[in-house]
Amino acid sequence: MPRYLLTAVTCCVSLVLLTDISAASSVEYLQQSNDQPGPVVAVVGISADVGDAGVRAAQQIAHWKITRGSLVVILDANDTPGLLQKQTKRLRTQSQRGESVAQVLQQVKPDWVIELTESFDAHSLIDEAQGAQVLGAGDANRIPRLLSAMTAAAQKAGTSAEPRWESRLVGDQAADVPARLVVVTSAKDPGERREWYRTRQQRAAVHALLTELQMRPVDGSLDEMMPVEREEGRIRVAIYQGPGAVSSSGHDPAWIQRTLEAIPDFQTALMGPAEIQSGGLSRFDVLLVGGGLSNRQSKGLGPEGRAAIVRFVESGGGYVGICAGMFLASSDSDSRLQLLPIAVAGSSGVGKVDLDFEARDEIRVSGLHPAKFSGGPVKVRKQNEADESVKILAWFRSEPKDKKTSSTLTDTPAIVSGRHGQGRVFLFSPHCERYPGPRAAFHNALRWAAGTDISN
């Protein structure tokens, strides 16, 4: 039966061949099989110079339930120890190691191989772009249909600003190799775009193929980012990355995620508005919303996303907000989450401040500590001073050096906590997640919000 070579054009992309990545000393992979006969699909995560969306998507896809056949996921074809070793425990299912990608594929004998990677694009090079080559077995009608479903799903999972994905049949080949698809996300500058978009696009493409092959359950979602089974002692943290999620200092959600990956009891994933709106928080313990612009965060989430967060917290989920994330959680505007009955005001001051902690019971921190203040909420007050559902855990004891407002921080609340429904809410005005703030306060706030006992 002939095999057809197609080209999926996403502007200018880089093609990474299996022979290029098979030289790694060893690779880690997971394999799950269903009693019902069906195709063997192999997914290969490939880290690129422009980002790790392919690797992160593969890690998340590894836990998807399948209804027939076999799913093999090679977690990182580059075998990047820094990323992989820190997150290995999140896999739960017993993983295996192979000598190389080629050796694993030879062993599992897949019918389909899907490689997930990233690249730049350039509209000026569209005529010269070779695109991502797709080698598939079957008739000329089947392969374009599958590819079309994948590219349509990836396009829908992105944004209107994404380049349109196209495909065309360029010829046939006789080759004794499994059908092979290369899914590439691209951007003029991936650093300017949010990784969650690119990771979600790749999950969407794979989900579309598995659905077309009748390997996913009817209620299966492309936004299943963690396994159903929870590991004892592990805290699942969803980190909001979407509109309004980049702080003025550049310490964005991806940076926060990197710092948390070094801590064994945290499992993390970047999450955008679409994933929150689709119910993606259901497999997490805590949502972290960091610095940036709260108005853009609120608008990006939309009414549906904001309502999903409120339901998540009401049903027992945790919420940790930093700076803009604190604004978002307050109750003095209909566009905010109203997780705690507090009102806040804004400040343009920037600089180091002294914090006076009274939070030994909650996060094991007390006394004076320095922290970075960057225009966070000020004049924090309970809407009802007699309300004991809100507790003040730290006070400002100094002013930032670069102060451009008359608002006084000294002796006003800096950090508060409380309950909303069955969930816990912890809010920082300053940035304790980075130097010089006490990072233990940030880490233990995540643990406290997840309901973990950290009193010992």
PAMIKOL-192330 format. One record per residue (C-alpha): x negated, y, z negated; residue in one letter. Coordinates in steps of 0.5 Angstrom, whole numbers, plus 500, padded with zeros to 3 digits. Layout:
N
XYZa...
end
This chain:
456
500500500m497507502p495512497r496519498y492525496l496531494l493538491t496542486a494549487v494553480t490558484c482557483c481551479v475546477s476539478l473534473v472527476l472521471l465520474t463526471d466525464i464517463s457519461a459520454a456516449s462514446s470516446v475515441e482513443y489510441l493505444q501504443q505499447s512497447n515490448d519492454q515492460p513498464g507502467p500503463v499511463v492513460a492521458v485524458v483530454g478534457i475540453s473546458a468552457d475556457v478552452g480546448d488546450a487539454g484536448v489539443r495537448a492530448a491529440q499531440q501526445i498521442a503520437h509520442w514514442k515510448i520506450t516501455r510500457g503502454s500509453l493510452v490517450v483518450i482524445l476528447d473525453a467530451n466527445d466533441t464531434p466538431g473538433l474531432l471528426q475534422k482532425q481524425t485523419k491526422r491520427l494515422r495510427t488506428q484509433s479505437q472507440r470505447g463506450e465511455s472513459v470509465a469503460q476504456v480505463l477499465q479495459q486498459v487497467k492503467p497505473d496512472w491516469v492524467i486528466e488535462l483540462t483548463e480553468s480560470f484563476d483568481a489570486h484573491s481566492l487562493i486561500d479557498e482554492a482546492q486545486g487539482a487533486q492528485v491521487l497516487g500510489a507509492g511512498d510519500a517521497n515518490r509522489i511529491p517528487r513526480l508531481l514536483s517534476a510535472m509542475t516545474a516543467a509546466a511552469q518552465k513551459a509557460g511564461t513569467s506571468a504564470e501563477p506559481r504552481w505549488e503542491s502539498r501533501l494533505v493526507g492519505d487514502q486507501a482506495a483501489d484506483v489507479p494513481a490519478r493526476l489532474v493537470v490544470v492550466t489557468s489564467a485570469k482570463d484565458p481568452g487574453e492568453r495564447r492557447e499555445w502556452y496552455r497546450t504546451r504547459q500540459q504537454r510539458a507536464a505529461v512529458h515530465a511524468l513519462l520521463t520520470e517513469l523512463q517511458m520517453r526516449p532520451v532525445d524525446g521532446s515535449l514539442d513533438e506535435m505531429m507524428p513522424v510518419e506523414r500521411e499522403e495528401g495531407r499538409i501540415r501547417v504550423a500557425i504562429y501564435q505568440g507575441p504580436g500575433a493578434v490582428s486589429s480585427s481580432g481574427h487571431d491564429p486560433a480563428w484561422i486554425q478553426r477555419t482550416l480544420e474544416a478542410i480535409p487536407d490541412f493538419q494544423t497546430a498553433l506554435m509559439g516562439p519556444a516551440e519554433i526555437q526548439s526545432g518544432g517546425l521540423s515535422r511541418f510543411d508550412v509556417l503561417l504567420v498572420g496579421g498583428g504587429l511584425s515588430n512584436r513578432q520579431s522580438k517574440g521569436l528572438g534571434p534564435e526563433g528567426r534563425a530557425a524559421i530561415v533554416r526551415f524555409v532554406e531546407s524546403g519548408g514553406g512560409y505564408v505571411g499575411i499583413c504583419a507576416g509579410m512585413f516579417l518576411a521582408s528584407s529591409d531590416s535586420d530584425s526581419r527574416l529576409q526570406l524574399l528580397p523585397i522592401a515594404v512600407a506601412g499604411s494605416s488605411g483600413v477597408g475593402k480593396v479590389d485586387l487584380d490577380f495574375e496567379a492562375r499558375d500558382e493558386i488558380r486565381v485570376s481577375g478582379l476580387h475584393p479583399a480586406k486591407f488592414s494597414g498591411g505592407p504598401v510600396k512593395v518593391r523588389k530590391q533589384n527590379e531585375a530579380d526574377e526570384s520574386v513574382k508579383i501575383l496580384a495588384w491593388f486596383r483601388s484604395e481603402p475607404k478609411d485611408k489615413k495616409t498619403s501612400s497610394t495602393l492603386t496599381d502597386t503590388p499586393a501579393i508576391v511569391s518566390g523561393r528562398h533556398g529550397q523553400g517557397r514563400v507566399f506573402l499577402f499584404s491584404p487579408h484573403c483568409e477572411r471575408y470578403p477576400g477570395p479564401r481560395a487564394a489563401f488556401h491554395n497559397a498554403l498548398r503552393w508553399a507546401a509544394g503541392t501541385d494545384i494546377s489541375n
end
